[in-house]
């Protein structure tokens, strides 16, 4: 497994934390992504919109390293990560959530949030529980409270409802204290009240955190985003601030029209 | 089951094992129970990998055998098979465990990227390769095996000492594994079991964790293999062929492959059935002879799989839960709920473990 990292000039690194250049991903004959160029500035809140199958999650998978792009380069915090495996990327400050929850179903909420931290803390291989683990567990419980899972902190994930699992997904990303947070449809399957709380939670995030958000719910997405890119069929069809996107006719045609503009 | 109850049972069982030589017959202690504890130790490496790492390994008996063959090669002298190095018995132990751990690390690294059924098949392949290796490479053994291997002189004439060493090492392993699974490494391993993709995106090197867990389980199997060669005095490739390989997995399944205790409980049932089945009342009339041993064990496994996927330990837990429910009447529901939770938190998917883990295969 290659883990070498080339360091480009630091001048480049200052104005963006995510830089994608001509990213292409092909699954057999299907081009899931085609020539994506994208820069995200530090602290920016970027919403990625698009109909199902547009390539949004594939884009996240490329940034997080779950998929190696067929073509193009991924630069995170000024380092070329195109060949860096996914497990090496949290060290650069990347944390993500999954559209379909990926949690440790036989472990408790606290255990899940503890593991979310240890990945970056380099405590994977320790054979004894130390003071540091106790403080990480303490923090895990704090994060559980932040995502309204305080009463469920000792329950196993098996016993959580769908909404609670979604809350824990976001907790997993929060617990990692990332610089770049990728949220993949955090509001899917949530009730109106839960979406409201979620929007508040996202708005209350540390402004230093760069946020990329995939969201079908236009209200949530346009409320929290500074900038929006709209994807369709593996390419970016529109970029702009939320107001520009609302009034873009092409976006209406391919996305809002079909999705009903909720 | 709450934790104190579990500890109490564990302490009681250890007390019985320690006192056993005072009232048990020499045959029962030195043959039946020593074999039970050795097989339990070997099976615990399967349970550890399966329950906490999500890896059902068929290579554990191979590693057990490698340790045995290495001891045989190292201590053997003129006249016996193998390398005939004639080393000191304790040096041989260090050598055997070093080789076993090295092989386990290599095999673990090779299979670390597979999961579910593919991992199972790969480890089965290791087992078959190992069998033919020791059968055909006569430098190390040959199909006839290595015989006349002596345990270190300290054990000579004191078979009960070997029994005690087996018990002590089993207790150390059991306690050690229970501590290990709560350690940062153990927690990470359980994360890898539940969702390797998530673990990677959290910054864990999944392949490294799997490799280390497999290596550690190989060490446990190797320790059991050394004890076995001291107890048995001989080893041949047939003892690590597919039949015995499956027997060790069956021991783990009978006991309960999601509970560590199950390894030793399963070994006890297996060895007892092996030795005393014909003494059961009416056993002769219905044709239960040694020749029917595999049929009986097969039926037992079938029953376990259908009725209690978490084995005999699961049966005991259910009886205990039911008994608590009867005693406490209505007030016991919360108790039952906590029982349930601790049992799952302790490593147990409630269903049969294999289907749960094959889920991983589809993730890739």
Interface residues (C-beta under 8 A of the other chain):
Chain A: X1 X64 X65 X66 X85 X86 X87 X88 X89 X90 X91 X95 X96 X98 X102 X103 X104 X105 X106 X107 X108 X111 X114 X115 X116 X118 X119 X120 X123 X124 X125 X126 X127 X128 X129 X133 X154 X155 X156 X158 X159 X172 X176
Chain B: X180 X182 X183 X184 X185 X187 X188 X190 X191 X193 X194 X195 X197 X198 X199 X200 X201 X202 X203 X204 X205 X206 X207 X209 X212 X341 X344 X345 X347 X348 X349
